[in-house]
Amino acid sequence: MSALLVTGIGELVTCDPTLGDGSPLGVLTDATLVIENGRVSWVGPAGAAPAADVRVDLGGRAVVPGFVDSHAHLVFAGDRSREFEARAGGARYDGGGIAGTVAATRAATDEWLRARLRGFVAEMRAQGTTTVEVKSGYGLTVVDEARSLRIAREVTPETTFLGAHVVPQGTDRRGYVDLVTGPMLAACAPHARWVDVFCEPASPHAFDADESREVLLAGAAAGLGLRVHGNQLAEGPGVRLGVELGAASVDHCTHLSAADVEALAGGSTVATLLPGVEFSTRSPYPDGGALVAAGVTVALATDCNPGTSFTSSMPFVIALAVREMRLTPAQALWAATAGGAMALRRTDVGHLGVGARADLAVLDAPSYRHLAYRPGVPLARALDLPDPRV
């Protein structure tokens, strides 16, 4: 068995408190990792490192787990920069602009969508992201939703059926819910791990509590895990519905009541915060620090999409969360790694303990604190490791 030694790590964030300083980040200094068959097999101080076949020296750089982006919409065509400009002038977001992306996506070829998707994934890796969830939701027909998921499945196992993104313009609501929970679900479930719904009674384009429940229960009956877009535009039923049904994550959580926070703290559902959306839509930022203090498990993700958060940068998201959501740098990094893994119910990513996937993000900096300390600077990249068998 060939082994790869990664040494010269000035600061190693493991997100395993048993390995480091006892905090949730489990930080080690002057550290070394051994990787075998794509997995971490040893972690510890450089002076105690075992022998290995190949050695990579990082020259004192910091290493963190590869970012886990648990909410992204990457299969789409079209451009909505004019919509962004309109919001900069005071226009309010209500979900209606999704229709433009739907029309462009339906008109695009498989090859074009595939190339753009792979471009986004490469862009994310160049900024330290090693795991990404990809949703459908810009097809909204049986054929277009299924092809979006087939294409997404080529780059990630974390694919989410979001036929219930909005009710298409000119479509009967009842008939569309029947389509989503019937023929569309049947065509999409073989290509998806998750089902999601945009539960926002404040928007005429989204789904109310009863419709959302129907979509989620149908997805669960088809063997899919549950996710919810909830409480983005106003307080509503999304969070409590997600917690009640055991959803892995409720995403956005911009407008929360005390009862919502209590429900999240008492359940296993992760609150995934998406600060790029608040940045783009000029909405109020939720208080992530208060959620952590209340005992809520928090994740961070980009929500990379053409309408409300066209960023692929998890470091940017971390910096926003520290500046605007009252998370500490340590809390924000944990939410972008271990928190994201929990939102995807994964135990093999989001940390660098023994047995984890060898998904490393290297920082051109001495400490993880620089992710928020130097916003906008391209410090992070996923580490492409040499094959020790060569």
ABEGO torsion letter per residue (X at the ends): XBBBBBBGBABBBAGBAAABAGBAAGBBBGBBBBBBGGBBABBEBAAABBBBABBBBAGGBBBBBBBBBABBBABBBEBAAAAAAAAAAGBBBAGAAAAAAAAAAAABBAAAAAAAAAAAAAAAAAAGBABBBBBBGAAGBAAAAAAAAAAAAAABABBBBAABABBBBGBBAAAAAAAAABAAAAAAAAABABBBBBBBAABAABBBAAAAAAAAAAAAAAGBBBBBBBGAABBBAAAAAAAAAGBABBBGGABBBAAAAAAAAABABBBBBBAAAAAAAGBBBBBAAAAAAAGBBBBBBAGBBAAABBBABAAAAAAAAAAAAGBBAAAAAAAABAAAAAAAGBAABGBABBGBBBBBBBBBBABAAAAAABBGBBABBBBBBBBAAX
